[in-house]
Structure formats: C-alpha cells, structure tokens
C-alpha cells in the first residue's frame, strides 16, 4: 500500500499566484454549519449552541431553556406568559428567570395588554433566528 505523498507548496510562477488568490478568496467564508434536522429537538439544539456562542454571558446551563422559548416564539407571533411557559415545556418561575436575559440580548421584547404580559421576538431576534436555523 502506497502512502499518500505530501504535496509540496508551489513557490513561484502562476500556480503560486493562483494558490494565493484561492486562499484570499476563501479566507472570509464561514465554515459550513453542522448539519441538523428540522425537528424541534434539533432546532432547539442549534439555537442553544448559537445562543451560547453569540452571548457568552448567558448561563450555559440554561441555554436549552432559552432555546425552547425562542423556538416557541418562532411558531407564534406573541404569547402570554402562561402559554409561553407551556409551549417552552417549562414552569412560569423558570420562564420569568429566563425572560430578562433574553430581553437583554435584544432577541425578545414584552408588552402589557389587557392586564396580561405578552412576549414576542424582536425584528432583530427574528432575523437572527432565521439565519441560525437555516
């Protein structure tokens, strides 16, 4: 069995310039995202990983909760806190601890209407989630 030979880098001529041009052209291309499914669990995992990498100050133990809240709001324009807690498979107390952090990131916002508090994704939050989940 023959061992693969290492290719020696080109050091002069047009091939050298072509190799350099290729390196410059591809240096800013972000690596392809890891493949993920489009089921709820896969998307929540993808969102959790993206939240952790973008917002390092978020508690890493709670990123799954944050991701569930974001996922729930992807399916509904705005949700009352009780409904949001149920949709995110969490308690209201856990939700109330997570909401201020998500609002601080600029992904979520809230408003009071008719004596109830509703939460929704901000425009920046929608754009970010669309980019992350594609």
WONORJO-V955693 format. One record per run of one state. SS is the DSSP state (alpha for helix, beta for strand, coil for the rest). FROM is the first residue (numbers start at 1). TO is the last residue. If there is no record, write none. Layout:
ss=SS from=FROM to=TO
ss=SS from=FROM to=TO
This chain:
ss=coil from=1 to=12
ss=alpha from=13 to=26
ss=coil from=27 to=39
ss=alpha from=40 to=54
ss=coil from=55 to=59
ss=alpha from=60 to=75
ss=coil from=76 to=78
ss=beta from=79 to=80
ss=alpha from=81 to=87
ss=coil from=88 to=91
ss=alpha from=92 to=105
ss=coil from=106 to=107
ss=beta from=108 to=113
ss=coil from=114 to=115
ss=beta from=116 to=121
ss=coil from=122 to=122
ss=alpha from=123 to=133
ss=coil from=134 to=134
